[in-house]
C-alpha cells in the first residue's frame, strides 16, 4: 500500500491518504487525477483496470484501491 500512497502523493500532494476514506466523495481526487492514477496503477502493478471498475467505491481509500489491485492481479 505504500506504493499506492507514493503514487497518490505525486499526483496530489497534501492529503492524508492513510486516514482518508472519501477520496472521491470528498472531492480530494478529481476526474483528471483519477485517470492519471488509473494509468499509474496499471503501469506499476502490471494490471488492466476495466472501465466498469472505475467507480467511486473502488477509489475512496487506499485500502479500497489496494483491494481492487489485489482482485485484478488474481484474475
Secondary structure, DSSP 8 states (H G I E B T S, - for coil): -HHHHHHHHHHS-S--TTT-S-TTTTTSS-HHHHHHHHHHHHHHHT----GGG-SHHHHSSHHHHHHHHHHHHH-
